[in-house]
Amino acid sequence: MKNSWKLATLLCGAVLLTACGSDDNGDTAETGDTDSDSGEVDLVINSFTEELQYPIDVFEERHGVNIDLQIIPGENYVDTLRPALESGSGAPDIFTAEIIYLLDWVEQDYWADLGEFGVEDWSTDYPEYAWELGRDQEGTMKALTWQVTPGGIFYRRSIAKEVFGTDDPDAMAEQFSTMEGLMEAGEQLKQAGYRLFPDEESVSGSPFTMGSNPQPWVDEDENLTMTDERMSYFDYAKELRDNEYTALAPVWSPAWYASFNEPITYNAGWDEMEEDSDGMTEVFGVSLPSWGLPHVLKIDATETAGDWAVTSGPSSYFGGGTWIGVYEGSENKDLAFEFIQMLVNDEEFLTEWVEETGDVLSYTPVMDKISEGYEDEYLGGQNHYDYFLAEAENIDASNVTRYDQRLDQMFGSAVGAYVEGDLSKEEALDSFYAEVQNAYPQINVNQD
Amino acid sequence: MTKNNNRAYFFIAPFVIVFLSFNIYPILLTFYYSLTNYTGMGGIDNADFIGLDNYRRLTQDDFFFQAFFNTLKIWGANFAIQIAIAMGLALLFSDLRLKLRGLNTFRALFFLPNIITIASVALLFSILLDWNYGSLNQMLLNLGLISRPINWLNNPVYAQGWVALIGAWMWFGNTFIILMAGISGIPKDFYEAAFIDGANWWDSFTKITLPQLKPILLYVFITSIIGGLQMFDLPLLLTDGRGAPRGALNTMVIYLYNQGFSYANFGYSATIAYGLFIITIIFSVITFKTIYRSQVKVKNGGKK
């Protein structure tokens, strides 16, 4: 009997020890990265793409340091990194965040205050939205971005000339400046045997759902904003479907990619498929953010090279984006910041990088220089840098909320159910409100 | 007096310590989370203790009930299809009169779908089932069986049916192997005796195979329902990850995951975990009661 008590105490002790042990781990890791002491690794960077490998190589060469880039696949990134950031155990020195959760993360103690390094002096060199999104509600600068990702409508010049009599981006922007205009263009294209877009996401996935009146989904008092433009989007989405303005090829599907190069089979050849009848259709354009040009079109739409142009839709929007900052508990903050400085604020390096990747960068001094007199052959001589930089200036960071991604998805599903004819407009709207309320009890969805 | 026996504690200590720290501690911690409005960010210390509010919410949460019935529906359909196919095949391969060859080859073939990662399966089927460009609709259209493509994954009933069917396709091989093992454990004498007595196929199936197979069937049932209640990856990956179309593929674990990781309601998500835990216990109790009762019956029958 006596012995079993002893054992029980021993076990309890052991459990306590393990519990304390894990706490200790947390503390030590916060104050010092064991990796950097033992090995030659000076900085650990966590990200979800290999994009940073190139700047890392440059930085390593310049400073003679050793950087370990640890890539966590996008779908696991948050769930893997967040526990490390929460506990401080195993956290990197530098890490990136996508726009989807950026606004949640800047409010936490994950990133160090970059204001300490004097970054505020740089602010005039960046488009306002890209700069402001890295700031928390108290005004502390937590994260910066090296690129801007405004979106636009990419379209085929030859088709534009045939149908609208012009392929001028400004004239097209005029046509697309309202949802009515966009629908009208859809009708004209359809009459001529073309489709406006391959996918419905070209309208619904981007914030054209806001029409020409962008408003934040949720205001400062956590009230859900349902604008008239958003409500009328129900009708536009239905119009888009009922009139078959798109080819209904899901975004990123094989047919979607094919539509950039050649006529695609429309609707699996079904339908009372009228006169034009071989069931093939050519697609006029697609909505993509700035990275869509180097990473999607130039790679996958090679046969139509030179025939493209880019212009703006009913509202300015941006798609995606990666922000980067220094981990609050990093032991090597100064070196970490130097890396970030090179990545977002180094003229020599950024000039190299933009020539290497063709991305639209956020640092305007470099971009201004690059875009001067620039003509892109792929876009029939258009200067897309000019377009995207101007577009970036039109984006208002105060319209961006931490809920956007999820609310856009939920709203999209509700509209989808209405378009399919499964729900009436009222039912769809009610289901949207119910879903929002369930996911975010703190939001007031009550619409007077 | 029992001095020697105490030494055993040292031997079980490693397990007990690991079990306490990695199983019991998180379970208790989860319970504590379920009493707070923790968001999963900014540390548990900054969360408010809100008592049983989350549990009150859970009992009135239509989304949770919907998820519960979805899970049951999909699992039920999946289990019915799966057991029917597996049983049919097992009977075919064990039939004394047919004497089918190549059991090993078929066993391997049937098991193949099970070793494909579920992410690939989901991707494969979402392409196959695509509304306008999917192979299935193209095939049906060309055969003239339908005049318009069916939006499979946008119709709640079809979508649930497909998840059940894909699940059955993935798991029938596994069930088949277990049933085969069970059937080959039944003495052949029973069948021969029955055959001599003039029993037909149906009689020997219902009077010999099924009763003899009962423990195996129960095992299949229990493992299947435990897996079924935790259904997650396939419905998550097949559509938008939030249970589209219109919540039809929202299972309990998907709901838990979204509340915790997509909507940052960690506390409520922990509550859902406890709800799931209680539901699992209820189902386990029912199942064990059923086993227990059937044993009692046999005993009574024996006495008489």
Interface residues (C-beta under 8 A of the other chain):
Chain A: N3 S4 L7 L10 L11 A14 V15 T18 A19 V78 D79 R82 E86 D104 W105 E107 Q108 D109 L248 A249 P250 S253 P254 A255 T265 N267 A268 G269 W270 D271 R406 Q409 M410 S413 G416 A417 E420 D422 L423 S431 A434 E435 N438 A439 Y440 P441
Chain B: K3 N6 Y9 F10 A13 V16 I17 L20 S21 Y25 G40 M41 G42 G43 D61 D62 F63 I127 D130 W131 N132 Y133 G134 N137 Q138 L141 S147 R148 P149 N151 N154 D240 R242 A244 P245 R246 N258 Q259 F261 S262 Y263 A264 N265
